[in-house]
């Protein structure tokens, strides 16, 4: 009888001990729960290797600042410290224009559409690798042609200087139009075509949008062609014109299918009233 009671008592004692969590288990469980909560925290989006990584943003901004400075300095040196006919300033001008463009893409997004700002807002890897190949080809063309044929007459009637100035005008006009468009659209601007209308998405028809439909596309189109005029790139200019026209005509057609769904007759009337000023894109 005593043995039976002792056996039952021992069994009850085991059950009671098993029903309680040891202090170390409790600490481990609490730590695990805390780690899970930290992993799901919105603040993690700003950690290293995350889409909104502050370190990643800082590194890219720092590098773009360096390349912009180098581009500006070498452009000025090429213009004022070498013979007036020297083409050596053209390539660093392209580098400076590219650096400023990519910095402003992020800056305007961060300032006026803050929720959407992330590392991809720099557009450094947009349409990869086609984008990188196009700019690399343009750089090589400029370098090779100006090194081996610096005195060539690439423009009709000796109008190279005039076309170069026109190119600078296109670069300034295009960059300004794109940046102003992003600022005025604010949260309604996105680098990706939106398939669903967001809560903050409104149809902007004032400001630059009263004069241009898709002013950001207009800006990039003429900015890109302007860089090639400045660089004196005949082949790249033709390639840029054809590829960009095909890209934007297709993208605008695709994007406007959704804009008509979002805004209905209001957008149809706006599209009829305002043009793009991109050739043959109505």
Secondary structure as the mmCIF struct_conf table of DSSP 4:
data_model
#
loop_
_struct_conf.conf_type_id
_struct_conf.id
_struct_conf.beg_label_comp_id
_struct_conf.beg_label_asym_id
_struct_conf.beg_label_seq_id
_struct_conf.end_label_comp_id
_struct_conf.end_label_asym_id
_struct_conf.end_label_seq_id
HELX_RH_AL_P HELX_RH_AL_P1 UNK A 2 UNK A 19
BEND BEND1 UNK A 20 UNK A 20
HELX_RH_AL_P HELX_RH_AL_P2 UNK A 23 UNK A 39
TURN_TY1_P TURN_TY1_P1 UNK A 40 UNK A 40
HELX_RH_3T_P HELX_RH_3T_P1 UNK A 42 UNK A 46
BEND BEND2 UNK A 47 UNK A 47
TURN_TY1_P TURN_TY1_P2 UNK A 48 UNK A 49
BEND BEND3 UNK A 50 UNK A 50
TURN_TY1_P TURN_TY1_P3 UNK A 51 UNK A 52
HELX_RH_AL_P HELX_RH_AL_P3 UNK A 54 UNK A 80
BEND BEND4 UNK A 81 UNK A 82
TURN_TY1_P TURN_TY1_P4 UNK A 84 UNK A 85
TURN_TY1_P TURN_TY1_P5 UNK A 88 UNK A 88
HELX_RH_AL_P HELX_RH_AL_P4 UNK A 89 UNK A 112
BEND BEND5 UNK A 113 UNK A 113
HELX_RH_3T_P HELX_RH_3T_P2 UNK A 114 UNK A 116
BEND BEND6 UNK A 118 UNK A 118
HELX_RH_3T_P HELX_RH_3T_P3 UNK A 119 UNK A 122
TURN_TY1_P TURN_TY1_P6 UNK A 124 UNK A 129
HELX_RH_AL_P HELX_RH_AL_P5 UNK A 130 UNK A 148
TURN_TY1_P TURN_TY1_P7 UNK A 150 UNK A 151
BEND BEND7 UNK A 155 UNK A 155
HELX_RH_3T_P HELX_RH_3T_P4 UNK A 156 UNK A 158
HELX_RH_AL_P HELX_RH_AL_P6 UNK A 160 UNK A 185
HELX_RH_3T_P HELX_RH_3T_P5 UNK A 186 UNK A 188
BEND BEND8 UNK A 191 UNK A 192
BEND BEND9 UNK A 195 UNK A 196
TURN_TY1_P TURN_TY1_P8 UNK A 199 UNK A 200
BEND BEND10 UNK A 206 UNK A 206
HELX_RH_3T_P HELX_RH_3T_P6 UNK A 207 UNK A 210
TURN_TY1_P TURN_TY1_P9 UNK A 211 UNK A 211
TURN_TY1_P TURN_TY1_P10 UNK A 213 UNK A 214
HELX_RH_AL_P HELX_RH_AL_P7 UNK A 215 UNK A 231
TURN_TY1_P TURN_TY1_P11 UNK A 232 UNK A 232
HELX_RH_AL_P HELX_RH_AL_P8 UNK A 234 UNK A 263
TURN_TY1_P TURN_TY1_P12 UNK A 264 UNK A 264
HELX_RH_AL_P HELX_RH_AL_P9 UNK A 265 UNK A 273
BEND BEND11 UNK A 278 UNK A 278
TURN_TY1_P TURN_TY1_P13 UNK A 279 UNK A 280
#
